[in-house]
């Protein structure tokens, strides 16, 4: 199914709005000491921003792992975004998987705090990229 330019812009804007709301939820959870919920929300904030990026550039988003792969192929390898940006996404995928599915993993402030600001900055970088495209 092909999207019209209007439909694409609407979906991209909705994904970016969702990314921001989800990031705000993550910060709220972190401030409340709900670290596993925060890990989940930080990942999904970035997931929605990445979805907006890929959709904006005409790529089909099919899966969580697909987003990771496509971001690497189309944005990291081409140096549009940095290797650190790719590593952040990879780290958050693992953190979310552990927080959601590993009963022996305990998310805490020490594990999550290093991701708060970089996640915000990458979402902003994606917004800027889309705005300038």
C-alpha positions as MATLAB code, in Angstrom:
seq = 'XXXXXXXXXXXXXXXXXXXXXXXXXXXXXXXXXXXXXXXXXXXXXXXXXXXXXXXXXXXXXXXXXXXXXXXXXXXXXXXXXXXXXXXXXXXXXXXXXXXXXXXXXXXXXXXXXXXXXXXXXXXXXXXXXXXXX';
ca = [
       0.000    0.000    0.000;
       1.364    3.375   -1.006;
       0.810    6.486    1.077;
      -0.001    9.900   -0.305;
       2.285   12.723    0.810;
      -0.492   14.031    3.065;
      -1.015   10.624    4.670;
       2.717   10.176    5.176;
       3.049   13.579    6.869;
       0.079   12.834    9.131;
       1.541    9.488   10.218;
       5.013   10.996   10.757;
       3.571   13.783   12.911;
       1.489   11.336   14.933;
       4.552    9.113   15.503;
       6.600   12.119   16.651;
       3.830   13.204   19.017;
       3.655    9.657   20.384;
       7.448    9.632   20.797;
       7.304   12.806   22.889;
       4.395   11.627   25.048;
       6.117    8.299   25.623;
       9.398    9.995   26.525;
       7.516   12.185   29.023;
       5.942    9.025   30.478;
       9.420    7.486   30.797;
      10.710   10.491   32.710;
       7.655   10.388   34.971;
       8.222    6.682   35.678;
      11.905    7.309   36.378;
      11.069   10.149   38.769;
       8.709    7.782   40.575;
      11.370    5.073   40.813;
       9.479    2.810   38.408;
      12.635    1.785   36.586;
      11.341   -1.214   34.648;
       8.430    0.827   33.332;
      10.859    3.645   32.502;
      13.098    1.234   30.553;
      10.097    0.145   28.517;
       8.949    3.712   27.883;
      12.409    5.031   26.890;
      12.690    2.285   24.285;
       9.199    2.928   22.935;
       9.804    6.678   22.773;
      12.754    5.998   20.512;
      10.804    3.330   18.616;
       8.127    5.889   17.692;
      10.702    8.522   16.706;
      12.523    5.954   14.542;
       9.215    4.886   12.985;
       8.555    8.529   12.077;
      12.022    8.815   10.554;
      11.689    5.689    8.439;
       8.139    6.468    7.314;
       9.170   10.027    6.479;
      11.845    8.685    4.151;
       9.523    6.172    2.511;
      10.626    2.980    4.254;
       8.133    0.390    5.450;
       8.312   -0.353    9.156;
       7.545   -4.017    9.796;
       9.041   -4.995   13.150;
      11.038   -3.835   16.142;
      14.153   -5.659   14.957;
      13.526   -4.318   11.465;
      13.688   -0.763   12.760;
      17.047   -1.492   14.374;
      18.350   -3.016   11.148;
      16.967   -0.295    8.885;
      18.278    2.495   11.094;
      21.735    0.934   10.896;
      21.579    0.395    7.159;
      20.075    3.711    6.067;
      21.274    6.160    8.713;
      24.290    4.833   10.631;
      26.173    3.257    7.735;
      25.587    6.400    5.665;
      26.711    8.574    8.621;
      23.499   10.589    8.706;
      23.357    9.586   12.379;
      26.281    8.533   14.563;
      27.355    5.095   15.696;
      26.522    6.255   19.238;
      22.930    6.838   18.096;
      22.797    3.262   16.830;
      24.334    1.972   20.054;
      21.734    3.860   22.086;
      18.932    2.143   20.210;
      20.602   -1.270   20.631;
      21.129   -0.668   24.357;
      17.515    0.361   24.862;
      16.270   -2.716   23.004;
      18.245   -4.931   25.390;
      17.208   -2.907   28.439;
      13.540   -3.113   27.462;
      13.745   -6.837   26.722;
      15.391   -7.490   30.081;
      13.021   -5.230   32.007;
       9.944   -6.780   30.385;
      10.908  -10.454   30.159;
      13.804  -11.330   32.472;
      12.618  -11.956   36.028;
      16.236  -11.823   37.273;
      16.931   -8.382   35.787;
      16.313   -5.390   38.017;
      16.263   -2.009   36.347;
      17.420    0.793   38.590;
      18.539    4.401   38.470;
      22.175    3.486   37.924;
      21.340    1.405   34.837;
      18.828    3.824   33.326;
      20.068    7.308   34.161;
      22.754    7.257   31.432;
      20.003    6.866   28.804;
      17.670    9.694   29.834;
      19.392   12.643   28.162;
      20.784   10.757   25.141;
      17.284    9.471   24.362;
      15.862   12.991   24.518;
      18.668   14.301   22.327;
      18.238   11.578   19.704;
      14.496   12.219   19.517;
      15.264   15.912   18.989;
      17.878   15.056   16.354;
      15.308   12.944   14.503;
      12.748   15.768   14.680;
      15.321   18.177   13.244;
      16.264   15.780   10.469;
      12.606   15.381    9.484;
      11.940   19.131    9.681;
      14.908   19.876    7.415;
      14.116   17.206    4.850;
];
